[in-house]
């Protein structure tokens, strides 16, 4: 039987097993607020936009910073699979990391406070989520039964109480909601002020819209599925990068018997992006998602798909066969999915400990 939070004296820091990945186009002054929580960890900063621009990082942080020139140098022709001028570039950080866990956060996300006024250590809660099992096969009405003060309710099958290994921890946000452009336009002043003190498992067979601004995952278990697609510069769509990764990841987690948690922890999302700019980026996605979601809901992977890479390659074939009819973009995306896996495997050879690629140019 899996241990509960109550039997764990304190949450491990995992400072040698976790990287923090941050995509950015600006100086990272926001890290000062996170210093008490992030300073023990290694940061991988993926600089988007002009590679000649100097990004300033506060002193005292252990970090490596990659710009577009570094990405092109390390991946060569395969760099085409990494988006440009879009936060989807963050997934390059997942690829070059050699740690077991990843936490990724946007640079406009600040430390939130719980209803008592205490600052929330978002990373600690993500680690709790990842280190305790999920319950994707049977819903527990007290939400996460592995949380301190909770348990399985009457009628929950004992054969399922061991749970499934958690691959993804999806956190939420206070203040600015994660809305699409049409909702932003009709609710410009709406703010999320509700702090819901709960974590739950997304059930098997159920998709969810994954937001990449406050997200952690077990890189060893699901890393190759966390590809944020082709978005931004030169592409007909944007702002669907994290959702694409979430849909692919959830299908693969369901197939491999892994769990996804959502809820705590909260961060403070400090500013709303321009809804008119967002509408231009999302326009195609708003139409396409009505076919994308049924596609992922019906996607099935063969028994031969025993690794994340095999699952992802098979999913890329289905993307080409079924979504390629919607728009040629999806054929291009299917190619990029394959390129992503090839690049991942080159930088992360299976078996022996992988060599770290030549670091970023300083």
C-alpha positions as CSV (number, residue, x, y, z in Angstrom):
1,X,0.0,0.0,0.0
2,X,1.4,3.4,-1.0
3,X,2.4,5.8,1.8
4,X,0.3,8.9,2.5
5,X,1.5,12.5,3.1
6,X,0.9,12.0,6.8
7,X,3.5,9.3,7.0
8,X,6.1,11.5,5.2
9,X,7.8,13.7,7.8
10,X,8.8,16.4,5.3
11,X,8.7,16.9,1.5
12,X,12.1,16.1,-0.1
13,X,13.6,19.1,-1.8
14,X,14.9,17.0,-4.8
15,X,17.3,19.8,-5.4
16,X,19.6,17.4,-7.3
17,X,16.8,15.8,-9.2
18,X,14.8,18.7,-10.5
19,X,15.4,21.5,-13.0
20,X,13.3,24.6,-13.3
21,X,12.7,25.6,-16.9
22,X,11.8,29.2,-17.8
23,X,11.0,30.6,-21.2
24,X,11.6,34.4,-21.5
25,X,12.2,37.4,-23.6
26,X,13.0,39.8,-20.7
27,X,15.2,40.2,-17.7
28,X,14.3,37.8,-14.9
29,X,13.7,40.2,-12.1
30,X,10.7,38.1,-11.0
31,X,13.1,35.5,-9.6
32,X,13.8,37.8,-6.6
33,X,10.3,37.0,-5.4
34,X,10.9,33.2,-5.8
35,X,14.5,33.2,-4.4
36,X,13.5,31.5,-1.1
37,X,12.0,28.7,-3.0
38,X,14.1,28.4,-6.2
39,X,17.6,29.2,-5.1
40,X,18.6,25.6,-4.3
41,X,17.7,24.5,-7.8
42,X,19.3,24.6,-11.2
43,X,17.5,26.8,-13.7
44,X,17.4,26.2,-17.5
45,X,16.4,29.5,-19.1
46,X,15.3,29.4,-22.8
47,X,15.6,32.9,-24.3
48,X,13.1,33.5,-27.1
49,X,13.4,36.2,-29.7
50,X,16.5,38.1,-30.6
51,X,19.6,36.1,-29.5
52,X,21.8,39.2,-29.4
53,X,19.8,40.6,-26.6
54,X,21.3,40.2,-23.1
55,X,19.0,38.7,-20.5
56,X,19.9,39.6,-17.0
57,X,19.4,37.0,-14.2
58,X,19.7,38.0,-10.6
59,X,22.9,37.1,-8.8
60,X,23.0,33.9,-6.7
61,X,21.1,31.6,-9.0
62,X,22.6,28.5,-10.6
63,X,21.5,28.6,-14.2
64,X,22.3,28.0,-17.9
65,X,20.8,30.2,-20.6
66,X,20.1,29.0,-24.1
67,X,19.2,31.3,-27.0
68,X,18.2,30.5,-30.6
69,X,21.9,30.3,-31.7
70,X,22.5,27.7,-29.0
71,X,19.5,25.7,-30.1
72,X,20.6,25.7,-33.7
73,X,24.1,24.7,-32.7
74,X,23.1,21.9,-30.5
75,X,20.3,20.4,-32.6
76,X,21.5,21.4,-36.1
77,X,18.8,20.7,-38.7
78,X,16.5,19.2,-36.1
79,X,16.2,22.7,-34.5
80,X,13.3,23.2,-36.9
81,X,11.1,21.4,-34.4
82,X,11.6,24.1,-31.7
83,X,9.2,27.0,-32.0
84,X,10.4,30.5,-32.3
85,X,8.8,33.7,-30.9
86,X,6.5,31.6,-28.7
87,X,6.7,30.2,-25.2
88,X,6.6,26.7,-26.8
89,X,10.4,27.1,-27.0
90,X,10.5,26.0,-23.4
91,X,10.4,22.4,-24.4
92,X,14.0,22.7,-25.5
93,X,14.8,23.0,-21.8
94,X,13.1,19.7,-21.2
95,X,15.2,18.1,-23.8
96,X,18.6,19.3,-22.5
97,X,17.9,18.7,-18.9
98,X,19.3,15.5,-17.3
99,X,17.2,15.6,-14.2
100,X,14.3,13.3,-13.2
101,X,11.8,16.1,-12.7
102,X,10.9,19.4,-14.4
103,X,9.1,22.4,-13.1
104,X,8.2,25.1,-15.6
105,X,6.9,28.5,-14.9
106,X,6.3,31.7,-16.9
107,X,8.1,34.9,-16.0
108,X,4.9,36.8,-15.3
109,X,3.9,34.4,-12.5
110,X,4.5,35.5,-8.9
111,X,4.3,33.9,-5.5
112,X,0.6,33.6,-4.4
113,X,-0.7,33.6,-0.9
114,X,-3.2,31.2,0.7
115,X,-6.3,32.5,2.5
116,X,-4.3,32.9,5.7
117,X,-1.9,35.2,4.0
118,X,1.0,32.7,3.9
119,X,3.2,32.6,0.8
120,X,2.7,29.4,-1.2
121,X,5.7,27.3,-2.0
122,X,4.4,26.1,-5.3
123,X,7.4,23.9,-6.0
124,X,7.0,22.0,-2.7
125,X,3.4,21.2,-3.6
126,X,4.3,20.0,-7.0
127,X,6.8,17.7,-5.5
128,X,4.2,16.3,-3.1
129,X,1.9,15.7,-6.1
130,X,4.6,13.9,-8.1
131,X,5.8,11.8,-5.2
132,X,2.4,10.4,-4.3
133,X,0.2,8.2,-6.5
134,X,-2.7,9.3,-8.6
135,X,-6.1,7.6,-8.9
136,X,-7.1,7.7,-12.6
137,X,-9.1,4.4,-12.6
138,X,-11.7,5.2,-9.9
139,X,-12.7,8.7,-8.7
140,X,-12.3,9.4,-5.0
141,X,-14.9,11.9,-3.8
142,X,-12.5,13.3,-1.2
143,X,-10.2,14.1,-4.1
144,X,-6.6,13.1,-3.4
145,X,-6.7,10.3,-0.9
146,X,-2.9,10.5,-0.4
147,X,-3.1,14.0,1.0
148,X,-2.7,14.4,4.8
149,X,-6.1,14.3,6.5
150,X,-7.8,12.4,3.6
151,X,-8.3,8.8,2.7
152,X,-10.2,6.5,0.4
153,X,-14.0,6.7,0.9
154,X,-16.3,3.8,1.6
155,X,-16.9,1.8,-1.5
156,X,-13.5,2.5,-3.1
157,X,-12.1,-0.8,-4.4
158,X,-9.2,-2.0,-2.3
159,X,-7.6,-3.5,-5.3
160,X,-7.2,0.1,-6.7
161,X,-6.0,1.8,-3.6
162,X,-2.3,1.5,-4.5
163,X,-3.0,4.0,-7.3
164,X,-0.8,4.8,-10.3
165,X,2.5,6.6,-10.5
166,X,2.0,10.4,-11.0
167,X,3.6,11.7,-14.2
168,X,2.2,15.2,-14.3
169,X,1.3,17.8,-11.7
170,X,-0.8,20.7,-13.2
171,X,-1.0,23.8,-11.0
172,X,-3.5,26.7,-11.1
173,X,-3.4,30.4,-10.9
174,X,-5.0,33.3,-8.9
175,X,-5.7,36.7,-10.4
176,X,-5.6,36.6,-14.2
177,X,-7.5,33.5,-15.4
178,X,-6.1,31.4,-18.3
179,X,-8.8,32.4,-20.8
180,X,-8.9,32.3,-24.5
181,X,-9.2,35.5,-26.4
182,X,-13.0,35.5,-26.9
183,X,-13.6,35.0,-23.2
184,X,-11.0,37.7,-22.4
185,X,-12.9,40.1,-24.6
186,X,-16.2,39.6,-23.0
187,X,-14.9,39.3,-19.4
188,X,-12.0,41.9,-19.4
189,X,-12.2,42.6,-15.7
190,X,-12.7,39.1,-14.4
191,X,-10.2,37.8,-11.8
192,X,-9.9,34.4,-10.2
193,X,-10.1,35.0,-6.4
194,X,-11.2,31.5,-5.5
195,X,-8.6,29.4,-3.6
196,X,-9.8,25.8,-3.7
197,X,-7.7,23.7,-1.3
198,X,-7.8,20.5,-3.4
199,X,-5.9,18.2,-5.6
200,X,-7.6,15.7,-7.8
201,X,-6.6,13.1,-10.4
202,X,-7.9,13.7,-14.0
203,X,-9.7,10.4,-14.7
204,X,-8.5,7.9,-17.3
205,X,-10.2,8.7,-20.7
206,X,-10.7,12.3,-19.9
207,X,-8.8,15.1,-21.6
208,X,-8.0,18.5,-19.9
209,X,-6.6,21.9,-21.1
210,X,-3.1,21.9,-19.8
211,X,-1.6,25.3,-19.0
212,X,2.2,25.5,-19.1
213,X,2.7,28.4,-16.8
214,X,2.7,26.4,-13.6
215,X,3.5,22.8,-14.4
216,X,5.7,20.0,-13.1
217,X,6.3,16.5,-14.5
218,X,8.4,13.4,-14.2
219,X,10.8,13.8,-17.1
220,X,11.9,10.2,-16.9
221,X,8.4,8.9,-17.2
222,X,6.7,11.2,-19.7
223,X,9.3,13.7,-20.9
224,X,9.3,12.8,-24.6
225,X,5.6,13.5,-24.8
226,X,6.0,17.0,-23.5
227,X,6.5,18.5,-26.9
228,X,4.9,21.9,-27.2
229,X,4.5,21.7,-31.0
230,X,5.1,24.1,-33.8
231,X,3.7,27.5,-32.7
232,X,4.5,31.2,-33.2
233,X,6.8,32.5,-35.9
234,X,6.0,31.1,-39.3
235,X,3.1,29.0,-38.0
236,X,-0.7,29.5,-38.5
237,X,-1.4,29.0,-34.8
238,X,-0.2,30.1,-31.4
239,X,-1.2,29.7,-27.7
240,X,-2.1,26.0,-28.2
241,X,1.4,24.7,-27.4
242,X,0.7,23.6,-23.9
243,X,-2.7,22.3,-24.8
244,X,-1.3,20.2,-27.6
245,X,1.3,18.8,-25.2
246,X,-1.4,18.1,-22.6
247,X,-3.6,16.2,-25.0
248,X,-0.8,14.1,-26.3
249,X,0.6,13.5,-22.8
250,X,-2.8,12.5,-21.4
251,X,-3.5,9.9,-24.2
252,X,0.0,8.4,-23.6
253,X,-0.4,8.5,-19.8
254,X,-3.7,6.7,-20.1
255,X,-2.2,4.1,-22.3
256,X,0.8,3.5,-20.0
257,X,-1.2,3.6,-16.8
258,X,0.3,6.8,-15.5
259,X,-1.6,9.6,-13.5
260,X,-2.1,13.3,-13.9
261,X,-3.0,15.6,-11.0
262,X,-4.5,19.1,-11.1
263,X,-5.4,21.7,-8.5
264,X,-2.8,22.9,-5.9
265,X,-0.5,24.7,-6.1
266,X,-1.6,28.2,-7.0
267,X,0.7,30.9,-8.4
268,X,-0.2,34.6,-8.9
269,X,-0.6,35.3,-12.6
270,X,0.3,39.0,-12.7
271,X,-0.8,40.3,-16.1
272,X,-3.2,39.6,-18.9
273,X,-1.9,39.4,-22.5
274,X,-3.5,41.4,-25.2
275,X,-6.8,39.7,-26.2
276,X,-6.7,41.1,-29.8
277,X,-3.1,39.7,-30.3
278,X,-4.3,36.5,-28.7
279,X,-7.3,36.2,-31.0
280,X,-5.0,36.5,-34.0
281,X,-2.8,33.7,-32.6
282,X,-5.7,31.5,-31.6
283,X,-8.0,32.0,-34.5
284,X,-7.3,28.8,-36.3
285,X,-7.1,26.8,-33.1
286,X,-10.6,27.9,-32.1
287,X,-11.9,26.2,-35.2
288,X,-9.5,23.3,-35.2
289,X,-10.0,22.3,-31.6
290,X,-13.5,21.2,-32.4
291,X,-11.9,18.4,-34.4
292,X,-8.7,18.0,-32.4
293,X,-10.5,17.1,-29.2
294,X,-12.6,14.3,-30.7
295,X,-9.4,13.0,-32.4
296,X,-7.6,12.7,-29.1
297,X,-10.7,11.4,-27.3
298,X,-10.8,8.5,-29.8
299,X,-7.0,8.0,-30.2
300,X,-5.9,4.5,-29.4
301,X,-2.4,3.2,-29.2
302,X,-1.3,-0.4,-30.0
303,X,0.1,-2.9,-27.4
304,X,3.5,-2.6,-29.1
305,X,3.7,1.0,-27.8
306,X,5.5,0.2,-24.6
307,X,7.6,3.4,-24.4
308,X,6.7,7.1,-24.5
309,X,8.8,7.4,-27.7
310,X,6.9,4.6,-29.4
311,X,3.6,6.0,-28.3
312,X,4.5,9.4,-29.6
313,X,5.6,8.2,-33.0
314,X,2.4,6.2,-33.4
315,X,0.4,9.3,-32.4
316,X,2.3,11.3,-35.0
317,X,1.2,8.9,-37.7
318,X,-2.4,9.2,-36.6
319,X,-2.0,13.0,-36.6
320,X,-0.9,12.8,-40.3
321,X,-3.6,10.4,-41.3
322,X,-6.5,12.1,-39.6
323,X,-5.7,15.7,-38.9
324,X,-3.7,16.2,-42.1
325,X,-7.1,16.4,-43.9
326,X,-8.0,19.5,-41.9
327,X,-5.0,21.6,-42.9
328,X,-1.4,20.9,-44.3
329,X,-0.1,22.4,-41.0
330,X,-0.8,19.1,-39.3
331,X,1.4,17.2,-41.8
332,X,4.2,19.6,-40.9
333,X,3.4,19.1,-37.2
334,X,3.5,15.3,-37.6
335,X,7.0,15.6,-39.2
336,X,8.1,17.9,-36.3
337,X,6.8,15.3,-33.7
338,X,9.1,12.7,-35.3
339,X,12.0,15.2,-35.4
340,X,11.4,16.0,-31.8
341,X,11.7,12.4,-30.8
342,X,14.8,11.9,-32.9
343,X,16.4,14.9,-31.3
344,X,15.3,13.8,-27.8
345,X,16.9,10.4,-28.3
346,X,20.1,11.9,-29.6
347,X,20.5,14.1,-26.5
348,X,19.2,11.4,-24.2
349,X,20.5,8.0,-25.3
350,X,18.9,5.1,-23.5
351,X,20.9,2.9,-21.1
352,X,24.0,4.5,-19.7
353,X,24.0,7.9,-18.3
354,X,23.8,10.5,-21.0
355,X,26.4,13.1,-21.7
356,X,25.2,16.7,-21.4
357,X,25.4,18.6,-24.7
358,X,27.9,21.4,-25.0
359,X,26.4,24.2,-22.9
360,X,25.1,27.5,-24.1
361,X,27.4,30.2,-25.4
362,X,28.1,32.7,-22.7
